[in-house]
């Protein structure tokens, strides 16, 4: 069997979706989210995402709600492609711009604010979403955007926004501990409303998503390193055509992920054999970005760390993601986070040894996907390091 190592960014993700709808140039809508582009940084596209109608549209931008309600891929896509991106260009440091201030209010709002929007022309749909970002619908240059409802801001967020001596990472952790979901945190970070006064600026949406997952994850890692080692355990589950086998090894904290693209005719990544991407983190942590698996690395790591903290354990964690033909339309990195949570919500299978754990893993993946897991396991830095540590321990005894 042929297996090829690739970088996540090398994999084309073009959705097979046709949207035929007449969009207006002038409309009233309720905006669930801002969108900050990354191309041509620091002069980027700054936009407001809104369907062309009023009312509570928070469900257009809530991965946890989609996960809890078991929204199908098509249902999420229909919501997201119904969002018009009313955009303008701005410099990430020019936060006094009137339109950018409107975008900031959208990003901080507790409830979706009502807006009156005037576009320069009818919105046009561009079906080339970024791999980590939840897609949205057509876009057009904005002539004017005005909020027409009272914007309410959560009191915890309001304090963090007004505290210009509070670092953005500390603000994110405080808000996370007060129950803010990740999508709310990356919105407020992306619109430049957190951090030291001199450092505040717009953050491209793609970057803000990973920044939130990473900032919270690093704090959780510090906490779990004080806990005893976990048992040998396996979790399996997932959703939206993304399945995760999570293996816990009784050892100090390490983390490694493999993302495998199963070769199927209708899969947009289909080529001969199988493709995989992988990234690894030692006990000391990473000093650079997870280039191969990108945002999926941090999105998967966060629920794992939450699970370890909940059970007051640490361990070496090998996460194995399998992307199947079901996932025929990319929805963004939130899928990785919520599919991992679905896996970890299942009862774990516990083993007396690493050997039994790995044998179970190979048999499970062979049965589920007709895939030889040994092709990945033999490449695992985590397993090699675990074996080296065990041999050293035995020698010292």
N, C-alpha and C positions, 0 to 999 in steps of 0.2 A: 504494500500500500504506500502511495506517495503522499508525503505531507510537507507543506511549504510554509516557512515562516514569513510573515508579512507584517507591515505596520498598519495600524488601524486606519490611518489617514490615507493609505494607498487604496483602500477599498471603496469603489464607487457606490454611492447610495442615491439612486434616482428613483423616487416613488412612482408607482404606476397608478396615478390618480388623475382623473380629468374633472375639472370643476367648470361647469357652465352656468354662469349666473350673471345677471345684470347688476353692476354696482353703481352707486350714486357718487356724484362729486360733492354733494352737500348732504349731510345727514346728522342725526343725533344718535349717539351710541353710548353704551356703558363699557368702560375700559378696564379689563382685568389685569393688564400688564403693560410695561414698557418694553422696548427692544432696543438694545445698543449694539450696533454692528462693530466689526473689528477691522474690516478692510480700510486701507488708507489711514490707519491709526497714526497720529492722534486726531485727525480730522475724519470723523466717522458719521455714519448715518444714525440718527436718533429718532426713534419712532414711538408711537402709541398704538397698541394692538386693541382693536375693538370690532365687534360685529356691528352691523348697521341697524341696530335697534337698542332700545333702552331696557332697563331692568337689571336684576341680579345676574351677572355673567361670570361670577367667580369660578363656576364649574368649567369654564373654558381654560383655566390655568391652575388646576389642582391635581397633581399626580397622585396624592394620597387618596383623594376622592375617587379618581379613576380606578385606583387599585382596590379600594374598599368596595366599590360598586361593580368590580370585574368588567369594566368597560372593554369592549372588543377593540381591536386595532382600527377597524373601520369607523367605529363610533368616535374614538379620540381624533382620528384624522378629519372626520366631518366637522367636529367642533373647531379644530385648529385652522382648517382651511377656510372657515367662515370668518376668521379674523382679518380685518383690513389693517395694514401697517401704514399709518399716516405719518410720514417721515420728513425730516429735514436734515441738513448736514450741520454739524457743530464740532467745535474743538472740545476735547474732553475736560479741559480746565476752565472753560468759559461757562461757569454755572449760573451766571447772572442773566444769561439769555432768557427772554420771556418764555419761549417755547420749551426750553430745557427745564425751566422751573415748573411748567405744567406737567412735563414728563416725570419730574421728581415727585409731584403730588400724586400722580397715578401710582408710582412705585411704592409710596408710603401708605396709601389709603387702606383703612381697615375694611371698608366695603367698596365695591367697584363704583367709581365716581361717574356721573353723567357728563358727557361732553357734547359740544356742538362743534362739528368739524367741517371745514371747507377745503377741498382739494383742488389742485390746479388742473387736474385731468382725471379721467376715470382710472381706477386702479387696474394694474396689470399683474397677472399671476406668473411667477417665476418658479418652476418646479425644480429648484436646486438647493435644498436645505442643507445646512451644516450638520455634520454627523452627530454632534453632541447637543444641538439645540432643538427643542421641540418646534416643529414646523409651524408656519402660519400662512395666511392666504395672500391675496394680491396687495400690491403696494403702490403708493403714489405720493408725489411731493405735496406737502401740506401748505396751504395758504394761510390758514388761521385755525387755531384750536383753543377752545375756551371751556373751562369747567363750569357747569351750570348747576351743580349740587354742592351741598356742604360736605367737605372732605373731613372724615374722622380718622384720627391716627391713634393707634393703641398707645396707652400711657407708657408702657415699657419702651416702645420704639421712640416715642416722643422724647423721653429722657435721654436715650442714647443719641438721638439726632442733635439735641441741644448741647450735649457734652462734647465740646470740641477738643478736650484734653484726653479723651478716651480712644485708645487704638481701635481700629476696625476689627481686628481679630478678637479683642476682648468684648467688644459690643456684640459681635456675632454669637459668641459663646453665651453671653448673658441672655440674649433673645432666644437662643436655642433652648436654654434651660427654662425659659418661661413659655415654652410650648409652640414657638414659631416653626412652621414647617419649612423645609429647605427652599421651596420655590419662593416663599415670602422673603426669606433672607437674601437670596441672590438678586431679587428685584431691588431691595433697598440698598444693597451694596452696589449694584450696577448703576444706579442713578446718582451715586456720589454723595449719599446722605450720612455716611458713617466715617469715623476715623478722625485723626488730628486735623485741625482746621487747615493747616498749610498743605496737607496731603490729599485733601478731598478732590476727587475728579470722577468722571464717568468711567465705568469699567465695562468693556464689551460683555454682553450677556453670556457668551460661551465661557469667557474667563471667570466670570463671577460664579457660575455654577460649580466649577471645579474648585475655586477658591473657598467657597463655603464648605464643600465636602472635605477639603483638605484641612481647613482650620479647625473644624469640629473634630475631625479624625485625630489630629495631632494631640489635642487635649485629652481625648479618650485613651490614646495610647499611653500617655503619662500615667493615667489612673490605673489602667489594667496591669501595668508592670508591677504594681504592688500586690497583686493577687497571686494565689497559688496556681499551679499548672492544672489545666483541664484534663479530662479523660480523652481517650481516642474516640472520636465521634464523627458521624457522617450525617449531613443534612442534604435532602434533595427536593427540589421543587422549582417553581418559577411561573412565568406567564408571558403572554404576547410572543410566543415562539422562542423565548429565551429561557433556558433551563440552567440552573446552577447546582453543581455538586460541591458542597463545602466540607472539607475534611479538616478536623481539628486533631493536632498531634500534641501529646503531652510533652511540652518543651517550653522554652522562653518564647516571647512573642517574635514572630516573623510573619511575613505575608507575601504570598505569591499568587498571581492570577494567570490563567491561560484562557484565551478566548478562541474558540474553534468554530470555523465556518463550515458547516456540513454541506457536502457537495450534493446538490439536488437541482434538477433541471429548472425549477421555477425560482430558485434562489438568486438574487441579484449579484451575489459574490461567486456564483458557480464557475469553476474552472476544473481542470483535471485534479483528482485527489482531494486533499483537505488543506485548508489554510489555518494557521494559528498565529496569534500574537501573544506575547508574554512580558511581564514585568515583575520585578522582585524587590523586596524590602527586607533588609537585615534587622537585627535587634537595634542597631544604631540608627536606623532610619535611612531615608533617601536624601541625597543632596541635589538631585536634578528631577526634572519632570518625567513622568512615566510616558515616554515617547511612543511606545508601541501600542499600548491599550488606551492611552489618553484618558479622557474623562471617565471612561468605564472603570478604570483602576480605582479611582477615589470614590466613585459612586457605589461600587461593590464593597469597598473596605469599610465604609461608614456603618452600614447595618451589622456587619460582622463585629465591629468594635462595640456597638450598642448591645449586641447579644452577649459578648464576653463580659461587659460591665454588669449587665443584668444578672448574670450567673456568678459574678465575682470570681472570674478565672482569667488566666492568660494562657496562650498557647501559640504554636506555629500553625498557621492557617493556609491551606492550599485551596484556592477557589478555582473551579473549572466551569467555564461558561460555554454552553453549546447553543449556537444560533441555527435554528431550523427553518424550513421553508414556510412555516407559519408567519415568520417575521418578514413579510413581503413588502413592508412599507416602513421606513425608519421613523421613529417617533421621538428620538432624543435620548440623552443619557439617563433621564429619570427611569427609563425602562430597566436599566441595570440595577438601580437602587431598589426599586419596588419589587422586581423579580427576585432579587437576593433576599429581601424581607419575606417574600412569600415562601422561599425555600427554608429560611430559618424559623418560620412559624410552624413548620411541620415537626413532629416528634423526632428527635435524633435517634440513630442507631448507635449503640455503644459497644466498644470492642476491648478485649483484654490486651491487644498488642497492635503495633503498627502494621505488622504483616497481615493480620486478619482484616484490618481496616482497608488496606490497599487491595487485597484480594476481593473484598466486597465491592469496592469502587469499580474495579475492572469488570467484574461480572455484571454489575448494575448498568454500566454504560454500554457494554456489549449487548445486553438485552434491550435497552431503550433505543439505542441509536446504531447498532451494528458497527460500533467503532472500537478499535483496539486502543484502550487508554494507555497502554504501556508506551505507545509512541510519544506521549506527552510526559509521562512519569519519568522516563529515562532522561529527559531534558531538564527536569526540575532542579533548580539551584537549592531550593528549600530542602528537598529530600536528601540531596548530597550533603548539605551542611548538617542536617539532622543526623545522618549516618556518621559523618566525621566526628561530631560532638559525642555521639554514643561510643564510638570506638575509643576516643580519647578518655572518656569516663571509665570505660572498662579497663584500659591500660593503667590508669591511676589507681584503680582498686587493687 
